[in-house]
Amino acid sequence: MSGVAVEDLLGLWSEELRGAKARLRPLFLQSGTAASAGAFLDGLLGPERRKTGWMRAEAAGDTGPWRQQAVLGRTSWDADALRDVVRDYALDALAEPDATLVIDETGFLKQGRASCGVGRQYTGSAGKITNCQIGVFAVYTSSKGHAFIDRRLYLPKDWTGTPDRLVKAHVPEDVRFATKPAIAAAMVRRAIDAGVPFAWVAADSVYGVGELEMVLRRAGKGYVLGVTGSHHFNSWSPTLSVSGTAEKIARDLPAESWIRLSAGDGTKGPRLYDWAYLELADFDPEMVGATPGLGLWTRGLLVRRRPVDGELAFFTTWCRHGTPVDTLVRVEGQRWSIEDAFETAKTELGLDHNETRSWHGWHRHVSLVMLAFALLAVVRHKADTLATPPKTMRKVPHLWSVGRCRRSVVLPTA
């Protein structure tokens, strides 16, 4: 946000914070509760490292955390309505037709057994099986920025199969066990029903095959979804004969099948990897129940190789026929946005500082953090717009897949 005058930046912050609080007010029946929710938002955005009830209360000038706790527990308001408010607020600033919806999960370390959804389960946040909650999230990512637009607490089977635990944690009666891919598919359907403009979905291997794939194919949305090396691929193309696991196929590719491309800028510059892309089959989407008239689409295998040690990662892809490999690489590279969002939300906004134990307490806390994060994203985008004049886009050459009837992904040296 360099290049913006301080007074302009302060004015932008003030305007956006007032606007965010105005969006909050209709969710509450009482003005006092709406004011407490606004103070809650102030606390999340404040300088305190711990965003606990006491810390937020002190920042708001309260003598105790009771008003802050009431926002999460004792009052009656709809956290899903706030989720939708956050989504619409973020889209007002960040929407683009070719945006990517990135889906991933994160863990919340906990003590004891009372917090809703808690149990011994694997979380990448800790890199091991530990006592924690797991939340599945969707982040909207475009060239203008990224923000959370959806979330859901994952309930393991030892929760959904124990009615007494569900009652004590105030889990709604209509909530049943759902796998993480099923939760992701529900988020995609919700985004489509809400008219969210996006063209792609990216996710890791937890979500790579099954229900999510079918939802996206029927909706005419492209995807780059992680799969394991043991996932089996077959080519149905008459010009390319491939059959075997993703790892075996990648190991057998000739050197000329690989091209070095950046998956986007990181903290140390471009994130360069070697990539290979195989177009395995062309489909008319009507074959999988999609709306007629979408044209020809291609199922493929995208492989990423780390130059330092040759470590491989594999992705199943679905895209419009003729989509260049650099587009698929860009979509896969946008998965970093949700990692950035988790880190920022946890270290700066108190995403994992939730002190409640109930279903609605978790979703209320997380939705308020999502609003705080969306505010940051909107302020950054608008500040960048003030500071940076429009630039002429440089035309990027199209890079095609491996295949006998197409140009190689390796372009001749100029």
Helices and strands as residue ranges (DSSP letters): H 6-24, G 25-27, H 31-45, H 53-60, H 66-72, H 79-94, E 100-109, E 119-123, E 128-142, E 145-154, H 157-160, H 163-168, H 180-193, E 200-203, G 205-207, H 211-219, E 222-227, E 232-234, E 243-245, H 246-251, G 255-257, E 259-266, E 269-283, G 285-288, E 297-305, E 312-320, H 325-333, H 336-347, H 359-387
